[in-house]
Amino acid sequence: MHQVHNLIDLLCQDANLDNRSDKVLLQDANNSLSPNALLERCNTVAEALVAAQCKFVALYADNSCDWVTIDLACQQASICLIPIPTFFSKSQIAHVFDSVTIDMIVSDSTEPFSAVPSLQVDSITAIFGGQLQLIKLRNNRTRLALPPGTQKITFTSGSTGQP
């Protein structure tokens, strides 16, 4: 929690806000978050991810306050985040899931994952008033070995359209 709190403090400094302020720190089309609201959301999500024993979380959603919250919550909980661009094709999404053993998907839609028949859903929980879903997966695959402290795995399409 301390790491994310420090980051929020830095964001507040850049925005000339007191970290306990009720003023807006982050805003998108649907949400406005104060520093305290952002920290509270990060804590709630981090606790849920830790309770679900997640090590790798895929995030499929448009850029938003929710996206930032999930990113910060994963950092707080030392969970590796795999952002999946919303413009990825179904085959590119399938490649991501073939490459990394993902424990949970955080998404505003389940439709893109229909291209990955090997996914086995354990549970789905709505968060942020139903704007996002935590989709817990069943996994029996061997985990990808990563350097200690890896926080993100980024897939790009490059010029070929393949991840």
N, C-alpha and C positions, 0 to 999 in steps of 0.2 A: 504494500500500500504506500509505503514511503516514497518509492520511485515515482509513482503516478502523481502523488501529492506534490512532489517537487516540480514535475513537469507542468502541472496546473498553475503552481506558483509562478513559474517562468512565463507562461502564457498571460497570466494576469499582469505581470510586470510590463510585458510588451504592450498590453492593451491599456496600461495605466489604471488598472482596477485593483482594489483590495481583494485578496483571495476569499474573503467572507462576504463579498458584495452580492447583492441581488441583481446587479446589472448583468446584461447579456455578454457572455464570453464567446459562445458559439451560436450560430443561427443558420437555419436552412428554411426551405419552404414550409415545413411542417412543425418545426421545433425552435425554441429559443432556450438556451441553457445558461444558467449562472455558473460560476465556479463551483459552488456547493452542490448544485444539481448534477453537474458533470461528475464530480467526485462520488456522489452518492450512487449514480447510475453505474459508474465503473466498479465500485465496491460490490454492488448487487450482482452484476454480470460475472465478475471475477470469482465471487463465492460460488455461483452456480456452476461455472466451468470447473472449478477445483472439486466441488462436490461430485460432479459427473466424471471425475478422473480423466479429464481431457489433457492430451499432450499436443495434439495437432488439431487446429480449428480452421476450417475453410470459411471465408466470408464472401458471399455473393450478394451484393446490394449496391445501389447507387451511392455516390458520395453524399454524405449527410452527417448530421450530428450523431445519429445512431452508428454510422460507420466509424467515426472517430471514437465513440464510446467503446465499441467492440475492440478496436485496435489498442486503446489504452488499457482495457480490462485484461487483454491477453498479455500485454507487457507486465502489468501488475502481478499477474498470476504465473509469470514465467512459462507461458504457453506459446508454442510456435504458431503464428498466424499465416495462413495461405490465402491472400486476397485473390479472388477470381474475378477478372474483369467481366462486366455485364455484356460486353460485346463479343465475348468468346463464343465460338460455335459449340454445338453439342459434342463434336469430336474433340475439340480442344479441352472442354470440361472433362470428358472421359479420360483424356491423357493425364490431366492433373490427378484424378483419382487412381489411375493406374500407377502413377509415380510415387505417391505419398499415401501412407495409411492414415486417413483422416478419421478422427473420433467424433467430430461434430461439425455440422454445417450451420452457419448463421445466415439466414436468407429472408428476403421478402417474397420469395416464390419457390415452390418445389418443382415447377415444370422443367427447368433446365436440366435437372438431374435424372429425368426419365431416360436419358441416353446412357446412363451408367447402370446396366442391369445387375451388376454385382453388388450394388449398395443394398444393405439390409438395415432398415430403419428400426431402431429400438423404441424411441419415443419422440414426440414433438411437443414443445412447450412454447407458447406465445409470450413475447416480452414487449415492453414499450407499448402497451395498449394494443397489441396484436400487429404492430407494424413490422416486426421481425419474428422469425421462428428459430428456436434452438432445436435442431434436428440431430438427435443422438443416434449414432450408427453402431452396429455390431461389427466388430472387426476380429478376424482370426489371422490376419496377415502379419508377417514379420515387419517390424518397423525399420524405416530408413535410418541409417546411422548418420548423425549430424554432429558437427563440432559443438562442444558444450556452449550453452548460452545463445544458440541460434534462435532468433526471435521471429524471422520472417523467411518465407520461401516465395520468391516471385517468379511467375511464369509470364513470358512475353510471347507475342505472336511473330515478332520479327517481320521480315519482308516476305516470308514464304506462307504465312498464314498458319503455320504449325507451331505449337508451343515449344 
